[in-house]
Amino acid sequence: MSRHSRLQRQVLSLYRELLRAGRGKPGAEARVRAEFRQHACLPRSDVLRIEYLYRRGRRQLQLLRSGHATAMGAFVRTRDPTEESCGAEAPGTPPGEGPKRPLDSMGAPGTPSSER
């Protein structure tokens, strides 16, 4: 078995820390597992994306460890059932033309005003 790179060790450590911090908080462990599973198929060469996700995970860990967090909700929108794993588009749609959602004030995908 080959040795893990420094970044791989950091990501695995973050995973363990998030699971430990999420104990006793409703939905936290399941959300951590789902988030890591969702991004498990990223190619190793996509270092910028991995580092971004690592930094985002570190921020979530700080929030979980703070005394104010009582549960963990979805940090990113969940995938539609028609979407395949690893970022594939829905069947029959050209690449890059999946469902579009407006961004909220924080730059995250929001819900259309008709659904609120």
C-alpha positions as a Markdown table, in Angstrom:
| # | Residue | x | y | z |
|---|---|---|---|---|
| 1 | Met | 0.0 | 0.0 | 0.0 |
| 2 | Ser | 1.4 | 3.4 | -0.9 |
| 3 | Arg | 1.8 | 6.2 | 1.6 |
| 4 | His | -0.7 | 9.0 | 1.7 |
| 5 | Ser | 0.3 | 12.5 | 0.6 |
| 6 | Arg | 0.3 | 15.3 | 3.1 |
| 7 | Leu | -3.0 | 16.7 | 1.8 |
| 8 | Gln | -4.6 | 13.2 | 2.0 |
| 9 | Arg | -3.5 | 12.9 | 5.6 |
| 10 | Gln | -4.9 | 16.3 | 6.4 |
| 11 | Val | -8.3 | 15.4 | 4.8 |
| 12 | Leu | -8.5 | 12.1 | 6.7 |
| 13 | Ser | -7.7 | 13.9 | 9.9 |
| 14 | Leu | -10.3 | 16.5 | 9.2 |
| 15 | Tyr | -12.9 | 13.7 | 8.6 |
| 16 | Arg | -12.1 | 12.1 | 12.0 |
| 17 | Glu | -12.2 | 15.5 | 13.8 |
| 18 | Leu | -15.6 | 16.4 | 12.2 |
| 19 | Leu | -17.0 | 13.0 | 13.2 |
| 20 | Arg | -15.8 | 13.4 | 16.8 |
| 21 | Ala | -17.1 | 17.0 | 17.0 |
| 22 | Gly | -20.4 | 16.0 | 15.6 |
| 23 | Arg | -21.1 | 13.3 | 18.2 |
| 24 | Gly | -24.3 | 14.1 | 20.1 |
| 25 | Lys | -25.4 | 16.8 | 17.6 |
| 26 | Pro | -28.4 | 15.7 | 15.5 |
| 27 | Gly | -27.6 | 15.1 | 11.8 |
| 28 | Ala | -24.0 | 16.0 | 12.1 |
| 29 | Glu | -22.4 | 12.6 | 11.6 |
| 30 | Ala | -24.7 | 11.7 | 8.7 |
| 31 | Arg | -24.0 | 15.1 | 7.1 |
| 32 | Val | -20.2 | 14.8 | 7.4 |
| 33 | Arg | -20.3 | 11.3 | 5.9 |
| 34 | Ala | -22.6 | 12.4 | 3.1 |
| 35 | Glu | -20.4 | 15.5 | 2.3 |
| 36 | Phe | -17.2 | 13.4 | 2.2 |
| 37 | Arg | -18.9 | 10.7 | 0.1 |
| 38 | Gln | -20.2 | 13.2 | -2.3 |
| 39 | His | -16.6 | 14.5 | -3.0 |
| 40 | Ala | -14.8 | 11.2 | -2.8 |
| 41 | Cys | -14.6 | 10.8 | -6.5 |
| 42 | Leu | -12.7 | 14.1 | -7.1 |
| 43 | Pro | -9.5 | 13.4 | -9.0 |
| 44 | Arg | -6.3 | 13.7 | -7.0 |
| 45 | Ser | -5.1 | 16.2 | -9.6 |
| 46 | Asp | -7.9 | 18.7 | -8.7 |
| 47 | Val | -5.8 | 20.1 | -5.8 |
| 48 | Leu | -7.4 | 23.6 | -5.8 |
| 49 | Arg | -10.9 | 22.2 | -5.3 |
| 50 | Ile | -9.6 | 19.8 | -2.6 |
| 51 | Glu | -7.9 | 22.6 | -0.8 |
| 52 | Tyr | -11.0 | 24.7 | -1.0 |
| 53 | Leu | -13.2 | 21.9 | 0.4 |
| 54 | Tyr | -10.6 | 21.3 | 3.1 |
| 55 | Arg | -10.7 | 25.0 | 4.2 |
| 56 | Arg | -14.5 | 24.9 | 4.2 |
| 57 | Gly | -14.4 | 21.8 | 6.3 |
| 58 | Arg | -12.1 | 23.5 | 8.8 |
| 59 | Arg | -14.5 | 26.4 | 9.1 |
| 60 | Gln | -17.4 | 23.9 | 9.7 |
| 61 | Leu | -15.3 | 22.2 | 12.4 |
| 62 | Gln | -14.7 | 25.5 | 14.2 |
| 63 | Leu | -18.5 | 26.1 | 14.1 |
| 64 | Leu | -19.2 | 22.6 | 15.4 |
| 65 | Arg | -16.7 | 22.9 | 18.2 |
| 66 | Ser | -18.1 | 26.3 | 19.3 |
| 67 | Gly | -20.6 | 26.0 | 22.1 |
| 68 | His | -23.4 | 27.6 | 20.0 |
| 69 | Ala | -23.8 | 24.7 | 17.5 |
| 70 | Thr | -26.6 | 22.3 | 18.5 |
| 71 | Ala | -27.1 | 20.6 | 15.2 |
| 72 | Met | -25.6 | 20.5 | 11.7 |
| 73 | Gly | -27.7 | 21.4 | 8.7 |
| 74 | Ala | -26.9 | 21.1 | 5.0 |
| 75 | Phe | -24.1 | 23.5 | 4.1 |
| 76 | Val | -24.6 | 23.1 | 0.4 |
| 77 | Arg | -27.7 | 22.2 | -1.6 |
| 78 | Thr | -28.3 | 18.5 | -1.9 |
| 79 | Arg | -28.3 | 16.9 | -5.3 |
| 80 | Asp | -31.5 | 16.4 | -7.3 |
| 81 | Pro | -32.5 | 12.7 | -7.7 |
| 82 | Thr | -32.0 | 13.1 | -11.4 |
| 83 | Glu | -28.3 | 14.1 | -11.0 |
| 84 | Glu | -25.7 | 11.4 | -11.0 |
| 85 | Ser | -22.8 | 11.2 | -8.6 |
| 86 | Cys | -19.4 | 12.9 | -9.3 |
| 87 | Gly | -20.9 | 16.0 | -10.9 |
| 88 | Ala | -22.4 | 14.3 | -13.9 |
| 89 | Glu | -25.3 | 16.3 | -15.5 |
| 90 | Ala | -28.9 | 15.1 | -15.6 |
| 91 | Pro | -29.6 | 12.7 | -18.5 |
| 92 | Gly | -30.5 | 14.6 | -21.7 |
| 93 | Thr | -29.0 | 17.9 | -20.7 |
| 94 | Pro | -25.9 | 19.3 | -22.4 |
| 95 | Pro | -22.8 | 19.6 | -20.1 |
| 96 | Gly | -22.9 | 22.8 | -18.0 |
| 97 | Glu | -26.6 | 23.3 | -18.5 |
| 98 | Gly | -28.1 | 21.7 | -15.5 |
| 99 | Pro | -30.8 | 23.3 | -13.3 |
| 100 | Lys | -29.9 | 26.8 | -12.4 |
| 101 | Arg | -30.8 | 28.4 | -9.1 |
| 102 | Pro | -30.3 | 32.0 | -8.1 |
| 103 | Leu | -27.6 | 32.8 | -5.5 |
| 104 | Asp | -28.5 | 34.3 | -2.2 |
| 105 | Ser | -26.7 | 37.2 | -0.5 |
| 106 | Met | -23.9 | 34.8 | 0.6 |
| 107 | Gly | -23.3 | 33.5 | -2.9 |
| 108 | Ala | -24.8 | 30.1 | -2.1 |
| 109 | Pro | -27.6 | 28.6 | -4.2 |
| 110 | Gly | -30.9 | 29.8 | -2.8 |
| 111 | Thr | -34.5 | 28.8 | -3.4 |
| 112 | Pro | -36.5 | 30.6 | -6.0 |
| 113 | Ser | -38.9 | 33.2 | -4.5 |
| 114 | Ser | -41.9 | 31.1 | -5.6 |
| 115 | Glu | -40.9 | 28.3 | -3.3 |
| 116 | Arg | -40.5 | 30.4 | -0.2 |
